[in-house]
Amino acid sequence: MATGRRRAWVSRAVLLCVLLVQAVLSLRLANTAFQDEALYLAAGHAELAHLLHGTPLPVDYAAYFSGSPQLYPVLAAAVDGRFGLTGARLLSLAFMLGTTALLYSFTRRLFNERAALAGASLFAVVQSTVVMGYFATYDAPAVFLLALATWIVVRTDRAPVAAVLLAAPVAVLAVGVKYASGLYLPTIVVLALLTGRPHKGGRAFLRMLLLALGIAGLLAAGLYTTDLLAGVRQTTTARSHGTDSAVFLLQRSAQWGGLMFLTAVGGALSYVRRSRMNESPLAQRLGNPGRRRRALLGLVLCGTALLAPAYQMHLGTVVSLFKHVGFGLLFAAPMAGVGVTRLIGAHFRYPQLGIMLWTATLCLGISQADWRYGVWPDSSKMIKVVGPHVDRKGHYLASTPEVPVYYLRDRTSQRQWQGVFAMEYTDRKGTYHSGDAAYRSALRDGEFDLIVLDGLTNPRVDAVVAGAVRGNPHYRLLADLPFRNSSGTGHYRVWTRTS
């Protein structure tokens, strides 16, 4: 029952194997930059140039980014400038491996090594973990910071009450990196109470209050001393609603995290029924948490996994849901670990059940990650064709302008590119146009020097643009480049202006 050096080293060796599996699953993914990766990295380079040399920003990133453009984008751009896109993605892998290690550590503190290893093993192979581990966006550092804040809260359960304040700046930094991380702050605050109660008694409420006040104070200071409030409103608190149905979003959430969530629910119910985590008969003499605390812990950890799906059902959008599901699974993972240990039984009575569950999770994670990483087309051929035709003076239209802006940032900037979701244009006669009419009018006037369509990002507007250049004397088709993605085949169409 007592922790020994041999047990600790065996546990760490198994954890290392889990991390190696996680790293291999992420590193096997391959594709050119996704438009979000391209946007954040290009923005990071612009922010770096602004900070170091005073170069004006091409756009106000803080007004529409869902995280501070001065945090992750700057860090990722610094790595990208030295090691390229692969380096920026490896940075995300380091964050996700650190997340799994922290998950193991605080689960071990909450329960034991076996539950910690089981929970980490499941978390390491789900789609969100695998993809975020090789995806240069701010999701990986955000989930890492949430894991670190949780680790601090759990680790300081026996320390002086004020020690819990160490988690406050880490939690607030997670929100700064990605505003949606604020959804998980109440869970961390409640954990301060639940983990401190057995050791602090009534003072655990003071522990929770201190952490809540510390986080609230830092958040208020951060919001009102920076220009990020508009971005928080636009991308998080007042985000426009989509049209995806609640049933559709529930199905996707179940596909991407349902198996692990059900395991966590089973673990929580089993933990409420029986608290003992050791198989030795001597464990019966130990003081165990009361049923009420066990029920609250299970409810908080499992309930947190439902926050992102519920929030996105409220918004009616599937955008980023596959990543946000992973944020919730971080908190459900400890209970999932308990579920696996109870499924296997005392003294490894039914190890085949645990192996079957992990294998099913692994197969789902691999297939879903492969599909997810192939959603966008390989843009390498398109960049080679487009590169010679862009400079610092032109005006360009593209389905995903972020991609050429990132790859050709030494020749062009974001302010030169127009996307396919919203446009305003005043024609040569002084008439104002918006929406589809703006695209048609601009193309009649030969406004764009280059047009790049992929047929995926916004097919309706792509059709409007393609119809407007058909027979247009200002443009000629430069290239038609076929590609294959997860949904089938498609092609890039590139037009250049002739006059």
Salt bridges, closest charged atoms under 4 A:
GLU37 OE1 - ARG89 NH2 2.82
ASP80 OD2 - HIS45 NE2 2.63
ASP80 OD2 - ARG409 NH2 3.23
GLU113 OE2 - ARG7 NE 3.24
GLU113 OE2 - ARG108 NE 3.40
ASP139 OD1 - LYS178 NZ 2.73
ASP139 OD2 - LYS323 NZ 2.92
ASP157 OD1 - ARG109 NH2 2.92
ASP157 OD1 - ARG158 NH1 3.52
ASP157 OD2 - HIS199 NE2 3.47
GLU279 OE2 - ARG114 NH1 2.54
GLU279 OE1 - HIS347 ND1 2.98
ASP370 OD1 - ARG28 NH1 2.69
ASP410 OD1 - ARG411 NE 3.96
ASP427 OD2 - HIS433 NE2 2.96
ASP436 OD2 - ARG460 NH1 2.57
GLU447 OE2 - HIS395 ND1 2.83
ASP449 OD1 - ARG497 NH2 2.97
